[in-house]
Amino acid sequence: MKIVLIAAISENGFIGKNNQLMWHLPNDLKRFKNLTMGETIIMGRKTFESIGKILPKRKNIILTKNKMNFLYLKNKKNIRIVSSIKEIENLTCKKIFVIGGEKTYASTIEKANIIELTLIHKKFHGDTKFPKIDTKKWKKTCEFVYEKDKYHLFNYSFIRFERKK
């Protein structure tokens, strides 16, 4: 199984504050949707709560220590509740996207094959960070840089990292 981490981060590594994103970039949201549509996604409990719904046309997996809090989702389509990363390793899907948050990224980055990153070219101050990308283990294989415009308040880049062999 291929594990892909997908995130938007500030120049100083923050991904959120008070369980929310700190920016709005329509092209980042489109990219996220295009990459994850039809795929399996995994997120931590706080990320699920911040989104507030099951993402459509994807198999949603919520990672939580307390499965009992999510019994109301038990019979919903395209959702699974797991309590450990080990449960994910037994899945039969070809690819899984890790969509957050901080603890979920930290617990999966060593198993990941690809990181799809949106880098916002501005420093923000939040309360959650993306794990540091070790350049001894990861190589940048693709980067597209975009200027701010009337829909995007900040310069940003789409970057792909692949694990070095």
DRENTORKOL-3810 file (N, C-alpha, C; in nm, 4 decimals):
REM DRENTORKOL-3810
@n.u->0.0847; n.v->-0.1182; n.w->0.0000; ca.u->0.0000; ca.v->0.0000; ca.w->0.0000; c.u->0.0889; c.v->0.1240; c.w->0.0000
@n.u->0.0528; n.v->0.2198; n.w->-0.0836; ca.u->0.1245; ca.v->0.3471; ca.w->-0.0896; c.u->0.0578; c.v->0.4452; c.w->0.0062
@n.u->0.1376; n.v->0.5089; n.w->0.0922; ca.u->0.0866; ca.v->0.6073; ca.w->0.1873; c.u->0.1329; c.v->0.7455; c.w->0.1439
@n.u->0.0349; n.v->0.8352; n.w->0.1276; ca.u->0.0612; ca.v->0.9718; ca.w->0.0824; c.u->0.0136; c.v->1.0680; c.w->0.1907
@n.u->0.1038; n.v->1.1531; n.w->0.2382; ca.u->0.0645; ca.v->1.2597; ca.w->0.3302; c.u->0.0297; c.v->1.3813; c.w->0.2467
@n.u->-0.0824; n.v->1.4447; n.w->0.2731; ca.u->-0.1232; ca.v->1.5636; ca.w->0.1993; c.u->-0.1562; c.v->1.6727; c.w->0.3005
@n.u->-0.0928; n.v->1.7899; n.w->0.2824; ca.u->-0.1100; ca.v->1.8972; ca.w->0.3814; c.u->-0.0796; c.v->2.0326; c.w->0.3182
@n.u->-0.1328; n.v->2.1348; n.w->0.3819; ca.u->-0.0965; ca.v->2.2736; ca.w->0.3511; c.u->-0.0292; c.v->2.3274; c.w->0.4759
@n.u->0.0905; n.v->2.3870; n.w->0.4589; ca.u->0.1660; ca.v->2.4356; ca.w->0.5740; c.u->0.2192; c.v->2.5759; c.w->0.5478
@n.u->0.2424; n.v->2.6471; n.w->0.6560; ca.u->0.3041; ca.v->2.7790; ca.w->0.6462; c.u->0.4559; c.v->2.7631; c.w->0.6345
@n.u->0.5255; n.v->2.8717; n.w->0.6043; ca.u->0.6716; ca.v->2.8673; ca.w->0.5942; c.u->0.7365; c.v->2.8135; c.w->0.7209
@n.u->0.6767; n.v->2.8407; n.w->0.8350; ca.u->0.7340; ca.v->2.7949; ca.w->0.9614; c.u->0.6684; c.v->2.6661; c.w->1.0123
@n.u->0.5999; n.v->2.5940; n.w->0.9243; ca.u->0.5554; ca.v->2.4585; ca.w->0.9535; c.u->0.4193; c.v->2.4409; c.w->1.0180
@n.u->0.3466; n.v->2.5502; n.w->1.0419; ca.u->0.2161; ca.v->2.5365; ca.w->1.1059; c.u->0.1104; c.v->2.4906; c.w->1.0056
@n.u->0.0153; n.v->2.4085; n.w->1.0562; ca.u->-0.0945; ca.v->2.3594; ca.w->0.9722; c.u->-0.2304; c.v->2.4046; c.w->1.0231
@n.u->-0.2358; n.v->2.4577; n.w->1.1446; ca.u->-0.3656; ca.v->2.4992; ca.w->1.1974; c.u->-0.3563; c.v->2.5718; c.w->1.3294
@n.u->-0.4705; n.v->2.6263; n.w->1.3665; ca.u->-0.4838; ca.v->2.6951; ca.w->1.4956; c.u->-0.6287; c.v->2.6781; c.w->1.5415
@n.u->-0.6453; n.v->2.6399; n.w->1.6665; ca.u->-0.7792; ca.v->2.6179; ca.w->1.7221; c.u->-0.8629; c.v->2.5235; c.w->1.6361
@n.u->-0.7972; n.v->2.4198; n.w->1.5841; ca.u->-0.8633; ca.v->2.3167; ca.w->1.5029; c.u->-0.9195; c.v->2.3705; c.w->1.3710
@n.u->-0.8579; n.v->2.4762; n.w->1.3191; ca.u->-0.9003; ca.v->2.5358; ca.w->1.1917; c.u->-0.7785; c.v->2.5682; c.w->1.1063
@n.u->-0.7997; n.v->2.5749; n.w->0.9743; ca.u->-0.6961; ca.v->2.6264; ca.w->0.8854; c.u->-0.6836; c.v->2.7767; c.w->0.9075
@n.u->-0.5669; n.v->2.8307; n.w->0.8778; ca.u->-0.5437; ca.v->2.9736; ca.w->0.8993; c.u->-0.5448; c.v->3.0525; c.w->0.7689
@n.u->-0.5821; n.v->2.9887; n.w->0.6597; ca.u->-0.5828; ca.v->3.0520; ca.w->0.5286; c.u->-0.6926; c.v->2.9903; c.w->0.4437
@n.u->-0.7232; n.v->3.0575; n.w->0.3357; ca.u->-0.8200; ca.v->3.0043; ca.w->0.2392; c.u->-0.7572; c.v->3.0181; c.w->0.1006
@n.u->-0.7221; n.v->2.9055; n.w->0.0414; ca.u->-0.6630; ca.v->2.9026; ca.w->-0.0924; c.u->-0.7474; c.v->2.8101; c.w->-0.1806
@n.u->-0.8346; n.v->2.8669; n.w->-0.2636; ca.u->-0.9215; ca.v->2.7827; ca.w->-0.3465; c.u->-0.8466; c.v->2.6790; c.w->-0.4300
@n.u->-0.7303; n.v->2.7147; n.w->-0.4842; ca.u->-0.6565; ca.v->2.6177; ca.w->-0.5659; c.u->-0.6036; c.v->2.5010; c.w->-0.4835
@n.u->-0.5707; n.v->2.5270; n.w->-0.3574; ca.u->-0.5278; ca.v->2.4192; ca.w->-0.2690; c.u->-0.6447; c.v->2.3244; c.w->-0.2427
@n.u->-0.7624; n.v->2.3797; n.w->-0.2199; ca.u->-0.8810; ca.v->2.2963; ca.w->-0.1968; c.u->-0.9146; c.v->2.2132; c.w->-0.3199
@n.u->-0.9003; n.v->2.2715; n.w->-0.4397; ca.u->-0.9245; ca.v->2.1969; ca.w->-0.5643; c.u->-0.8231; c.v->2.0840; c.w->-0.5806
@n.u->-0.6976; n.v->2.1142; n.w->-0.5513; ca.u->-0.5923; ca.v->2.0131; ca.w->-0.5623; c.u->-0.6197; c.v->1.8976; c.w->-0.4650
@n.u->-0.6540; n.v->1.9322; n.w->-0.3409; ca.u->-0.6864; ca.v->1.8303; ca.w->-0.2414; c.u->-0.7991; c.v->1.7409; c.w->-0.2922
@n.u->-0.9037; n.v->1.8020; n.w->-0.3430; ca.u->-1.0190; ca.v->1.7262; ca.w->-0.3921; c.u->-0.9792; c.v->1.6367; c.w->-0.5098
@n.u->-0.9040; n.v->1.6919; n.w->-0.6051; ca.u->-0.8632; ca.v->1.6144; ca.w->-0.7225; c.u->-0.7746; c.v->1.4958; c.w->-0.6855
@n.u->-0.6831; n.v->1.5156; n.w->-0.5908; ca.u->-0.5919; ca.v->1.4075; ca.w->-0.5535; c.u->-0.6609; c.v->1.2992; c.w->-0.4713
@n.u->-0.7559; n.v->1.3368; n.w->-0.3876; ca.u->-0.8152; ca.v->1.2396; ca.w->-0.2951; c.u->-0.9468; c.v->1.1783; c.w->-0.3426
@n.u->-1.0094; n.v->1.2371; n.w->-0.4432; ca.u->-1.1390; ca.v->1.1865; ca.w->-0.4898; c.u->-1.1284; c.v->1.0396; c.w->-0.5312
@n.u->-1.2184; n.v->0.9579; n.w->-0.4790; ca.u->-1.2209; ca.v->0.8156; ca.w->-0.5111; c.u->-1.1195; c.v->0.7331; c.w->-0.4337
@n.u->-1.0430; n.v->0.7967; n.w->-0.3468; ca.u->-0.9368; ca.v->0.7284; ca.w->-0.2723; c.u->-0.9784; c.v->0.7058; c.w->-0.1271
@n.u->-0.8934; n.v->0.6388; n.w->-0.0531; ca.u->-0.9104; ca.v->0.6207; ca.w->0.0907; c.u->-0.8342; c.v->0.7316; c.w->0.1614
@n.u->-0.8998; n.v->0.7965; n.w->0.2576; ca.u->-0.8349; ca.v->0.9021; ca.w->0.3352; c.u->-0.8412; c.v->0.8651; c.w->0.4828
@n.u->-0.7374; n.v->0.9028; n.w->0.5549; ca.u->-0.7362; ca.v->0.8804; ca.w->0.6992; c.u->-0.7101; c.v->1.0133; c.w->0.7684
@n.u->-0.7813; n.v->1.0332; n.w->0.8786; ca.u->-0.7651; ca.v->1.1566; ca.w->0.9552; c.u->-0.7827; c.v->1.1258; c.w->1.1026
@n.u->-0.7236; n.v->1.2093; n.w->1.1837; ca.u->-0.7438; ca.v->1.1989; ca.w->1.3271; c.u->-0.8795; c.v->1.2543; c.w->1.3661
@n.u->-0.9166; n.v->1.2276; n.w->1.4906; ca.u->-1.0464; ca.v->1.2716; ca.w->1.5426; c.u->-1.0645; c.v->1.4224; c.w->1.5319
@n.u->-0.9637; n.v->1.4996; n.w->1.5703; ca.u->-0.9773; ca.v->1.6458; ca.w->1.5682; c.u->-0.9957; c.v->1.6974; c.w->1.4247
@n.u->-0.9260; n.v->1.6380; n.w->1.3309; ca.u->-0.9424; ca.v->1.6788; ca.w->1.1908; c.u->-1.0845; c.v->1.6486; c.w->1.1449
@n.u->-1.1356; n.v->1.5300; n.w->1.1777; ca.u->-1.2729; ca.v->1.4968; ca.w->1.1412; c.u->-1.3708; c.v->1.5967; c.w->1.2018
@n.u->-1.3506; n.v->1.6288; n.w->1.3284; ca.u->-1.4401; ca.v->1.7239; ca.w->1.3947; c.u->-1.4316; c.v->1.8621; c.w->1.3324
@n.u->-1.3129; n.v->1.9031; n.w->1.2878; ca.u->-1.3008; ca.v->2.0362; ca.w->1.2245; c.u->-1.3671; c.v->2.0390; c.w->1.0872
@n.u->-1.3613; n.v->1.9278; n.w->1.0142; ca.u->-1.4294; ca.v->1.9187; ca.w->0.8847; c.u->-1.5806; c.v->1.9109; c.w->0.9066
@n.u->-1.6196; n.v->1.8337; n.w->1.0054; ca.u->-1.7595; ca.v->1.8264; ca.w->1.0456; c.u->-1.8479; c.v->1.7338; c.w->0.9642
@n.u->-1.7881; n.v->1.6578; n.w->0.8739; ca.u->-1.8690; ca.v->1.5668; ca.w->0.7927; c.u->-1.7804; c.v->1.4610; c.w->0.7281
@n.u->-1.8442; n.v->1.3583; n.w->0.6758; ca.u->-1.7751; ca.v->1.2568; ca.w->0.5969; c.u->-1.7484; c.v->1.3179; c.w->0.4598
@n.u->-1.6252; n.v->1.3095; n.w->0.4119; ca.u->-1.5958; ca.v->1.3650; ca.w->0.2791; c.u->-1.6512; c.v->1.2718; c.w->0.1724
@n.u->-1.7323; n.v->1.3257; n.w->0.0824; ca.u->-1.7999; ca.v->1.2410; ca.w->-0.0171; c.u->-1.7054; c.v->1.1808; c.w->-0.1202
@n.u->-1.7486; n.v->1.0671; n.w->-0.1738; ca.u->-1.6801; ca.v->0.9960; ca.w->-0.2818; c.u->-1.5377; c.v->0.9557; c.w->-0.2443
@n.u->-1.5182; n.v->0.9291; n.w->-0.1144; ca.u->-1.3912; ca.v->0.8793; ca.w->-0.0622; c.u->-1.4238; c.v->0.7838; c.w->0.0510
@n.u->-1.3357; n.v->0.6883; n.w->0.0738; ca.u->-1.3498; ca.v->0.6044; ca.w->0.1924; c.u->-1.2805; c.v->0.6791; c.w->0.3065
@n.u->-1.3565; n.v->0.7181; n.w->0.4077; ca.u->-1.3070; ca.v->0.7957; ca.w->0.5211; c.u->-1.2712; c.v->0.7025; c.w->0.6365
@n.u->-1.1509; n.v->0.7193; n.w->0.6899; ca.u->-1.1089; ca.v->0.6447; ca.w->0.8079; c.u->-1.0742; c.v->0.7474; c.w->0.9155
@n.u->-1.1341; n.v->0.7290; n.w->1.0328; ca.u->-1.1054; ca.v->0.8177; ca.w->1.1453; c.u->-1.0219; c.v->0.7403; c.w->1.2461
@n.u->-0.9097; n.v->0.7988; n.w->1.2835; ca.u->-0.8211; ca.v->0.7402; ca.w->1.3825; c.u->-0.8497; c.v->0.8062; c.w->1.5170
@n.u->-0.8930; n.v->0.7262; n.w->1.6146; ca.u->-0.9280; ca.v->0.7787; ca.w->1.7461; c.u->-0.8995; c.v->0.6745; c.w->1.8538
@n.u->-0.8648; n.v->0.7209; n.w->1.9709; ca.u->-0.8433; ca.v->0.6292; ca.w->2.0828; c.u->-0.9758; c.v->0.5820; c.w->2.1404
@n.u->-1.0828; n.v->0.6572; n.w->2.1161; ca.u->-1.2119; ca.v->0.6233; ca.w->2.1751; c.u->-1.3162; c.v->0.5990; c.w->2.0659
@n.u->-1.3214; n.v->0.4762; n.w->2.0162; ca.u->-1.4173; ca.v->0.4396; ca.w->1.9116; c.u->-1.5622; c.v->0.4598; c.w->1.9557
@n.u->-1.5872; n.v->0.4484; n.w->2.0839; ca.u->-1.7241; ca.v->0.4594; ca.w->2.1359; c.u->-1.7871; c.v->0.5950; c.w->2.1033
@n.u->-1.7051; n.v->0.6980; n.w->2.0929; ca.u->-1.7567; ca.v->0.8316; ca.w->2.0609; c.u->-1.8110; c.v->0.8404; c.w->1.9180
@n.u->-1.7814; n.v->0.7388; n.w->1.8363; ca.u->-1.8209; ca.v->0.7438; ca.w->1.6957; c.u->-1.9167; c.v->0.6323; c.w->1.6576
@n.u->-1.9825; n.v->0.5732; n.w->1.7558; ca.u->-2.0801; ca.v->0.4679; ca.w->1.7272; c.u->-2.1918; c.v->0.5172; c.w->1.6352
@n.u->-2.2252; n.v->0.6448; n.w->1.6430; ca.u->-2.3313; ca.v->0.6997; ca.w->1.5575; c.u->-2.2962; c.v->0.6925; c.w->1.4086
@n.u->-2.1695; n.v->0.6707; n.w->1.3764; ca.u->-2.1269; ca.v->0.6598; ca.w->1.2363; c.u->-2.1161; c.v->0.5147; c.w->1.1895
@n.u->-2.1405; n.v->0.4211; n.w->1.2801; ca.u->-2.1166; ca.v->0.2790; ca.w->1.2531; c.u->-2.1816; c.v->0.2290; c.w->1.1243
@n.u->-2.3031; n.v->0.2674; n.w->1.0972; ca.u->-2.3743; ca.v->0.2161; ca.w->0.9793; c.u->-2.3703; c.v->0.3107; c.w->0.8595
@n.u->-2.2906; n.v->0.4147; n.w->0.8672; ca.u->-2.2778; ca.v->0.5080; ca.w->0.7548; c.u->-2.1885; c.v->0.4468; c.w->0.6466
@n.u->-2.2181; n.v->0.4840; n.w->0.5241; ca.u->-2.1417; ca.v->0.4350; ca.w->0.4101; c.u->-2.0079; c.v->0.5103; c.w->0.4013
@n.u->-1.9050; n.v->0.4415; n.w->0.3565; ca.u->-1.7728; ca.v->0.4991; ca.w->0.3308; c.u->-1.7033; c.v->0.5557; c.w->0.4536
@n.u->-1.7252; n.v->0.4940; n.w->0.5694; ca.u->-1.6542; ca.v->0.5389; ca.w->0.6893; c.u->-1.6144; c.v->0.4190; c.w->0.7730
@n.u->-1.4976; n.v->0.4315; n.w->0.8320; ca.u->-1.4462; ca.v->0.3277; ca.w->0.9213; c.u->-1.3745; c.v->0.3977; c.w->1.0361
@n.u->-1.3902; n.v->0.3446; n.w->1.1548; ca.u->-1.3258; ca.v->0.3995; ca.w->1.2733; c.u->-1.2194; c.v->0.3004; c.w->1.3181
@n.u->-1.0962; n.v->0.3493; n.w->1.3365; ca.u->-0.9870; ca.v->0.2644; ca.w->1.3828; c.u->-0.9222; c.v->0.3297; c.w->1.5048
@n.u->-0.8565; n.v->0.2469; n.w->1.5857; ca.u->-0.7933; ca.v->0.3010; ca.w->1.7052; c.u->-0.6412; c.v->0.2964; c.w->1.7002
@n.u->-0.5853; n.v->0.2435; n.w->1.5902; ca.u->-0.4387; ca.v->0.2405; ca.w->1.5791; c.u->-0.3964; c.v->0.2373; c.w->1.4324
@n.u->-0.2733; n.v->0.2784; n.w->1.4109; ca.u->-0.2149; ca.v->0.2748; ca.w->1.2764; c.u->-0.2027; c.v->0.1298; c.w->1.2290
@n.u->-0.1808; n.v->0.0369; n.w->1.3211; ca.u->-0.1699; ca.v->-0.1050; ca.w->1.2837; c.u->-0.2939; c.v->-0.1545; c.w->1.2114
@n.u->-0.4112; n.v->-0.1061; n.w->1.2487; ca.u->-0.5352; ca.v->-0.1454; ca.w->1.1811; c.u->-0.5346; c.v->-0.1012; c.w->1.0349
@n.u->-0.4691; n.v->0.0078; n.w->1.0064; ca.u->-0.4621; ca.v->0.0606; ca.w->0.8698; c.u->-0.3724; c.v->-0.0274; c.w->0.7831
@n.u->-0.2684; n.v->-0.0823; n.w->0.8440; ca.u->-0.1744; ca.v->-0.1664; ca.w->0.7697; c.u->-0.2419; c.v->-0.2911; c.w->0.7125
@n.u->-0.3552; n.v->-0.3305; n.w->0.7667; ca.u->-0.4270; ca.v->-0.4492; ca.w->0.7195; c.u->-0.5258; c.v->-0.4190; c.w->0.6072
@n.u->-0.5382; n.v->-0.2930; n.w->0.5667; ca.u->-0.6316; ca.v->-0.2578; ca.w->0.4597; c.u->-0.5806; c.v->-0.3086; c.w->0.3260
@n.u->-0.6718; n.v->-0.3310; n.w->0.2339; ca.u->-0.6334; ca.v->-0.3855; ca.w->0.1038; c.u->-0.6276; c.v->-0.2794; c.w->-0.0066
@n.u->-0.6413; n.v->-0.1526; n.w->0.0287; ca.u->-0.6390; ca.v->-0.0482; ca.w->-0.0750; c.u->-0.4958; c.v->-0.0270; c.w->-0.1257
@n.u->-0.4857; n.v->0.0235; n.w->-0.2484; ca.u->-0.3549; ca.v->0.0471; ca.w->-0.3100; c.u->-0.2887; c.v->0.1747; c.w->-0.2606
@n.u->-0.3726; n.v->0.2735; n.w->-0.2239; ca.u->-0.3205; ca.v->0.4033; ca.w->-0.1824; c.u->-0.4084; c.v->0.4592; c.w->-0.0721
@n.u->-0.3452; n.v->0.5264; n.w->0.0227; ca.u->-0.4193; ca.v->0.5923; ca.w->0.1299; c.u->-0.3600; c.v->0.7314; c.w->0.1509
@n.u->-0.4472; n.v->0.8304; n.w->0.1616; ca.u->-0.4046; ca.v->0.9676; ca.w->0.1855; c.u->-0.4245; c.v->1.0016; c.w->0.3326
@n.u->-0.3192; n.v->1.0478; n.w->0.3969; ca.u->-0.3262; ca.v->1.0958; ca.w->0.5342; c.u->-0.3524; c.v->1.2456; c.w->0.5260
@n.u->-0.4653; n.v->1.2912; n.w->0.5841; ca.u->-0.5047; ca.v->1.4316; ca.w->0.5673; c.u->-0.4956; c.v->1.5131; c.w->0.6969
@n.u->-0.4407; n.v->1.4549; n.w->0.8026; ca.u->-0.4202; ca.v->1.5304; ca.w->0.9263; c.u->-0.4780; c.v->1.4600; c.w->1.0455
@n.u->-0.4527; n.v->1.5120; n.w->1.1578; ca.u->-0.3766; ca.v->1.6294; ca.w->1.1929; c.u->-0.2358; c.v->1.5949; c.w->1.2372
@n.u->-0.1857; n.v->1.6781; n.w->1.3259; ca.u->-0.0457; ca.v->1.6726; ca.w->1.3673; c.u->-0.0035; c.v->1.5329; c.w->1.4146
@n.u->-0.0789; n.v->1.4723; n.w->1.5042; ca.u->-0.0427; ca.v->1.3404; ca.w->1.5577; c.u->-0.0509; c.v->1.2323; c.w->1.4508
@n.u->-0.1498; n.v->1.2419; n.w->1.3641; ca.u->-0.1660; ca.v->1.1419; ca.w->1.2577; c.u->-0.0521; c.v->1.1528; c.w->1.1571
@n.u->-0.0144; n.v->1.2752; n.w->1.1207; ca.u->0.1029; ca.v->1.2925; ca.w->1.0329; c.u->0.2280; c.v->1.2355; c.w->1.0994
@n.u->0.2483; n.v->1.2702; n.w->1.2263; ca.u->0.3682; ca.v->1.2255; ca.w->1.2976; c.u->0.3761; c.v->1.0731; c.w->1.3059
@n.u->0.2623; n.v->1.0075; n.w->1.3209; ca.u->0.2629; ca.v->0.8616; ca.w->1.3350; c.u->0.2691; c.v->0.7883; c.w->1.2013
@n.u->0.2553; n.v->0.8593; n.w->1.0899; ca.u->0.2578; ca.v->0.7924; ca.w->0.9595; c.u->0.3733; c.v->0.8368; c.w->0.8690
@n.u->0.4438; n.v->0.9431; n.w->0.9028; ca.u->0.5462; ca.v->0.9954; ca.w->0.8113; c.u->0.6579; c.v->0.8940; c.w->0.7853
@n.u->0.6902; n.v->0.8113; n.w->0.8829; ca.u->0.7963; ca.v->0.7110; ca.w->0.8627; c.u->0.7516; c.v->0.5973; c.w->0.7716
@n.u->0.6208; n.v->0.5802; n.w->0.7543; ca.u->0.5671; ca.v->0.4753; ca.w->0.6668; c.u->0.5304; c.v->0.5298; c.w->0.5289
@n.u->0.5308; n.v->0.6618; n.w->0.5152; ca.u->0.4828; ca.v->0.7262; ca.w->0.3920; c.u->0.5811; c.v->0.7095; c.w->0.2765
@n.u->0.5246; n.v->0.7135; n.w->0.1555; ca.u->0.6039; ca.v->0.7077; ca.w->0.0326; c.u->0.6135; c.v->0.8436; c.w->-0.0351
@n.u->0.5072; n.v->0.9238; n.w->-0.0205; ca.u->0.4970; ca.v->1.0534; ca.w->-0.0898; c.u->0.4395; c.v->1.1562; c.w->0.0071
@n.u->0.4847; n.v->1.2810; n.w->-0.0080; ca.u->0.4244; ca.v->1.3935; ca.w->0.0623; c.u->0.3802; c.v->1.4940; c.w->-0.0440
@n.u->0.2520; n.v->1.5237; n.w->-0.0459; ca.u->0.1959; ca.v->1.6266; ca.w->-0.1342; c.u->0.1719; c.v->1.7494; c.w->-0.0463
@n.u->0.2512; n.v->1.8534; n.w->-0.0693; ca.u->0.2505; ca.v->1.9681; ca.w->0.0197; c.u->0.2083; c.v->2.0938; c.w->-0.0543
@n.u->0.1264; n.v->2.1734; n.w->0.0105; ca.u->0.1046; ca.v->2.3112; ca.w->-0.0335; c.u->0.1786; c.v->2.3969; c.w->0.0676
@n.u->0.2779; n.v->2.4684; n.w->0.0197; ca.u->0.3560; ca.v->2.5563; ca.w->0.1064; c.u->0.3079; c.v->2.6988; c.w->0.0865
@n.u->0.2559; n.v->2.7583; n.w->0.1933; ca.u->0.2128; ca.v->2.8978; ca.w->0.1880; c.u->0.3337; c.v->2.9823; c.w->0.2229
@n.u->0.3687; n.v->3.0754; n.w->0.1347; ca.u->0.4902; ca.v->3.1556; ca.w->0.1515; c.u->0.4670; c.v->3.2712; c.w->0.2473
@n.u->0.4323; n.v->3.2347; n.w->0.3691; ca.u->0.4106; ca.v->3.3319; ca.w->0.4761; c.u->0.4212; c.v->3.2572; c.w->0.6084
@n.u->0.4698; n.v->3.3264; n.w->0.7095; ca.u->0.4756; ca.v->3.2678; ca.w->0.8433; c.u->0.3438; c.v->3.2939; c.w->0.9149
@n.u->0.2935; n.v->3.1902; n.w->0.9762; ca.u->0.1731; ca.v->3.1978; ca.w->1.0584; c.u->0.2096; c.v->3.1461; c.w->1.1969
@n.u->0.1285; n.v->3.1777; n.w->1.2936; ca.u->0.1503; ca.v->3.1254; ca.w->1.4277; c.u->0.0261; c.v->3.0480; c.w->1.4678
@n.u->0.0425; n.v->2.9176; n.w->1.4785; ca.u->-0.0686; ca.v->2.8307; ca.w->1.5123; c.u->-0.0373; c.v->2.7460; c.w->1.6329
@n.u->-0.1120; n.v->2.6365; n.w->1.6461; ca.u->-0.0883; ca.v->2.5458; ca.w->1.7580; c.u->-0.0642; c.v->2.4017; c.w->1.7128
@n.u->-0.0671; n.v->2.3790; n.w->1.5816; ca.u->-0.0360; ca.v->2.2449; ca.w->1.5295; c.u->0.0600; c.v->2.2571; c.w->1.4125
@n.u->0.1546; n.v->2.1632; n.w->1.4070; ca.u->0.2590; ca.v->2.1671; ca.w->1.3040; c.u->0.2646; c.v->2.0366; c.w->1.2255
@n.u->0.3181; n.v->2.0482; n.w->1.1057; ca.u->0.3501; ca.v->1.9316; ca.w->1.0236; c.u->0.4877; c.v->1.8823; c.w->1.0677
@n.u->0.5133; n.v->1.7518; n.w->1.0644; ca.u->0.6465; ca.v->1.7028; ca.w->1.1034; c.u->0.7557; c.v->1.7597; c.w->1.0120
@n.u->0.8736; n.v->1.7730; n.w->1.0667; ca.u->0.9877; ca.v->1.8202; ca.w->0.9885; c.u->1.0189; c.v->1.7187; c.w->0.8791
@n.u->1.0435; n.v->1.7678; n.w->0.7592; ca.u->1.0768; ca.v->1.6798; ca.w->0.6465; c.u->1.2285; c.v->1.6642; c.w->0.6418
@n.u->1.2750; n.v->1.5437; n.w->0.6688; ca.u->1.4175; ca.v->1.5128; ca.w->0.6727; c.u->1.4688; c.v->1.4949; c.w->0.5297
@n.u->1.5505; n.v->1.5881; n.w->0.4834; ca.u->1.5991; ca.v->1.5836; ca.w->0.3440; c.u->1.6945; c.v->1.4665; c.w->0.3193
@n.u->1.7373; n.v->1.3992; n.w->0.4238; ca.u->1.8173; ca.v->1.2776; ca.w->0.4050; c.u->1.7276; c.v->1.1616; c.w->0.3616
@n.u->1.5979; n.v->1.1728; n.w->0.3950; ca.u->1.5030; ca.v->1.0664; ca.w->0.3632; c.u->1.4096; c.v->1.1017; c.w->0.2471
@n.u->1.3953; n.v->1.2316; n.w->0.2185; ca.u->1.2989; ca.v->1.2785; ca.w->0.1190; c.u->1.3667; c.v->1.3638; c.w->0.0137
@n.u->1.3222; n.v->1.3491; n.w->-0.1124; ca.u->1.3709; ca.v->1.4382; ca.w->-0.2187; c.u->1.2525; c.v->1.5075; c.w->-0.2837
@n.u->1.2716; n.v->1.6342; n.w->-0.3146; ca.u->1.1698; ca.v->1.7119; ca.w->-0.3838; c.u->1.1725; c.v->1.6706; c.w->-0.5301
@n.u->1.0590; n.v->1.6241; n.w->-0.5822; ca.u->1.0551; ca.v->1.5768; ca.w->-0.7211; c.u->0.9731; c.v->1.6668; c.w->-0.8123
@n.u->0.8988; n.v->1.7595; n.w->-0.7522; ca.u->0.8121; ca.v->1.8447; ca.w->-0.8331; c.u->0.7769; c.v->1.9686; c.w->-0.7513
@n.u->0.7759; n.v->2.0853; n.w->-0.8169; ca.u->0.7333; ca.v->2.2074; ca.w->-0.7489; c.u->0.6750; c.v->2.3055; c.w->-0.8501
@n.u->0.5586; n.v->2.3585; n.w->-0.8180; ca.u->0.4937; ca.v->2.4622; ca.w->-0.8967; c.u->0.4698; c.v->2.5812; c.w->-0.8047
@n.u->0.5177; n.v->2.6983; n.w->-0.8444; ca.u->0.5063; ca.v->2.8189; ca.w->-0.7628; c.u->0.3977; c.v->2.9082; c.w->-0.8215
@n.u->0.3135; n.v->2.9630; n.w->-0.7329; ca.u->0.2028; ca.v->3.0488; ca.w->-0.7756; c.u->0.2072; c.v->3.1816; c.w->-0.7012
@n.u->0.1753; n.v->3.2876; n.w->-0.7733; ca.u->0.1694; ca.v->3.4217; ca.w->-0.7148; c.u->0.0305; c.v->3.4461; c.w->-0.6562
@n.u->0.0255; n.v->3.5306; n.w->-0.5556; ca.u->-0.1049; ca.v->3.5664; ca.w->-0.5001; c.u->-0.1861; c.v->3.6386; c.w->-0.6066
@n.u->-0.3179; n.v->3.6310; n.w->-0.5925; ca.u->-0.4081; ca.v->3.6969; ca.w->-0.6866; c.u->-0.5350; c.v->3.7361; c.w->-0.6113
@n.u->-0.6387; n.v->3.7745; n.w->-0.6833; ca.u->-0.7591; ca.v->3.8210; ca.w->-0.6142; c.u->-0.8307; c.v->3.7102; c.w->-0.5365
@n.u->-0.8005; n.v->3.5822; n.w->-0.5658; ca.u->-0.8615; ca.v->3.4707; ca.w->-0.4944; c.u->-0.7683; c.v->3.4088; c.w->-0.3899
@n.u->-0.6402; n.v->3.4408; n.w->-0.3989; ca.u->-0.5386; ca.v->3.3811; ca.w->-0.3120; c.u->-0.4555; c.v->3.4937; c.w->-0.2508
@n.u->-0.4654; n.v->3.5101; n.w->-0.1204; ca.u->-0.4009; ca.v->3.6234; ca.w->-0.0526; c.u->-0.2503; c.v->3.6067; c.w->-0.0340
@n.u->-0.1984; n.v->3.4870; n.w->-0.0623; ca.u->-0.0574; ca.v->3.4590; ca.w->-0.0380; c.u->0.0035; c.v->3.3873; c.w->-0.1576
@n.u->0.1343; n.v->3.4060; n.w->-0.1776; ca.u->0.2076; ca.v->3.3227; ca.w->-0.2714; c.u->0.2114; c.v->3.1816; c.w->-0.2114
@n.u->0.2131; n.v->3.0806; n.w->-0.2975; ca.u->0.2145; ca.v->2.9434; ca.w->-0.2496; c.u->0.2771; c.v->2.8526; c.w->-0.3541
@n.u->0.3147; n.v->2.7338; n.w->-0.3112; ca.u->0.3728; ca.v->2.6330; ca.w->-0.4008; c.u->0.3089; c.v->2.4989; c.w->-0.3752
@n.u->0.2938; n.v->2.4222; n.w->-0.4817; ca.u->0.2576; ca.v->2.2814; ca.w->-0.4704; c.u->0.3875; c.v->2.2039; c.w->-0.4858
@n.u->0.4191; n.v->2.1220; n.w->-0.3874; ca.u->0.5462; ca.v->2.0490; ca.w->-0.3856; c.u->0.5189; c.v->1.9008; c.w->-0.3609
@n.u->0.5888; n.v->1.8168; n.w->-0.4349; ca.u->0.5833; ca.v->1.6725; ca.w->-0.4106; c.u->0.7219; c.v->1.6283; c.w->-0.3619
@n.u->0.7198; n.v->1.5530; n.w->-0.2511; ca.u->0.8403; ca.v->1.4873; ca.w->-0.2006; c.u->0.8208; c.v->1.3375; c.w->-0.2144
@n.u->0.9269; n.v->1.2677; n.w->-0.2531; ca.u->0.9212; ca.v->1.1225; ca.w->-0.2584; c.u->1.0310; c.v->1.0674; c.w->-0.1696
@n.u->0.9991; n.v->0.9565; n.w->-0.1040; ca.u->1.0980; ca.v->0.8947; ca.w->-0.0150; c.u->1.2166; c.v->0.8470; c.w->-0.0981
@n.u->1.3372; n.v->0.8776; n.w->-0.0506; ca.u->1.4578; ca.v->0.8303; ca.w->-0.1175; c.u->1.4681; c.v->0.6806; c.w->-0.1000
@n.u->1.5200; n.v->0.6156; n.w->-0.2010; ca.u->1.5324; ca.v->0.4690; ca.w->-0.1970; c.u->1.6595; c.v->0.4283; c.w->-0.1255
END
